[in-house]
């Protein structure tokens, strides 16, 4: 893909995440927002939770759980 196509895809994905946040703030349920956006309810829930945490509907980075640390000997 060329850079311009990648930018369009990225902008479209970001616009969809803002649509999800806006619909949720307007009172739509997660289930209804998922139907509108064509995503799973889990994906919608993660976008909304990340928006509540950070103020941006970006895709959350994976944060290791407390028990996921590797010990090297």
PLY file of the C-alpha trace (Angstrom):
ply
format ascii 1.0
element vertex 73
property float x
property float y
property float z
element edge 72
property int vertex1
property int vertex2
end_header
0.00 0.00 0.00
1.13 3.50 -0.64
1.41 6.09 2.12
-1.71 7.93 1.00
-3.83 4.76 1.14
-2.48 3.91 4.60
-3.37 7.41 5.80
-6.90 7.09 4.43
-7.35 3.73 6.15
-5.98 5.13 9.42
-8.22 8.22 9.20
-11.24 6.04 8.46
-10.54 3.81 11.46
-10.13 6.83 13.72
-13.37 8.35 12.40
-15.17 5.08 13.16
-13.84 5.11 16.74
-15.11 8.69 17.19
-18.48 7.60 15.77
-18.61 4.86 18.40
-17.84 7.30 21.21
-20.37 9.83 19.94
-23.15 7.29 19.60
-22.46 5.95 23.08
-22.46 9.45 24.57
-25.74 10.14 22.80
-27.30 7.27 24.73
-26.97 4.25 22.44
-26.22 0.93 24.10
-22.98 -0.91 23.40
-24.98 -3.57 21.54
-26.64 -0.98 19.29
-23.33 0.84 18.67
-21.72 -2.48 17.73
-24.47 -3.10 15.16
-24.07 0.40 13.70
-20.28 0.16 13.49
-20.17 -3.45 12.32
-17.88 -4.46 15.18
-18.14 -6.88 18.06
-19.51 -5.69 21.39
-16.12 -6.44 22.93
-14.35 -4.15 20.45
-16.88 -1.39 21.12
-16.53 -1.85 24.87
-12.72 -1.63 24.63
-12.89 1.57 22.57
-15.32 3.17 25.02
-13.31 2.11 28.08
-10.11 3.43 26.54
-11.87 6.71 25.76
-12.98 6.98 29.38
-9.42 6.31 30.58
-7.46 8.51 28.18
-9.91 10.90 26.55
-8.99 9.52 23.11
-10.64 6.58 21.40
-7.32 5.14 20.27
-6.56 1.44 20.32
-5.18 0.54 23.75
-1.67 -0.80 23.97
-1.29 -4.18 25.61
-0.37 -3.76 29.24
1.04 -6.89 30.89
-0.93 -8.32 33.78
0.73 -8.58 37.19
1.42 -12.29 36.72
2.84 -11.98 33.19
6.38 -11.00 34.16
9.18 -13.21 32.92
11.98 -14.09 35.26
15.41 -14.78 33.83
17.96 -16.80 35.76
0 1
1 2
2 3
3 4
4 5
5 6
6 7
7 8
8 9
9 10
10 11
11 12
12 13
13 14
14 15
15 16
16 17
17 18
18 19
19 20
20 21
21 22
22 23
23 24
24 25
25 26
26 27
27 28
28 29
29 30
30 31
31 32
32 33
33 34
34 35
35 36
36 37
37 38
38 39
39 40
40 41
41 42
42 43
43 44
44 45
45 46
46 47
47 48
48 49
49 50
50 51
51 52
52 53
53 54
54 55
55 56
56 57
57 58
58 59
59 60
60 61
61 62
62 63
63 64
64 65
65 66
66 67
67 68
68 69
69 70
70 71
71 72
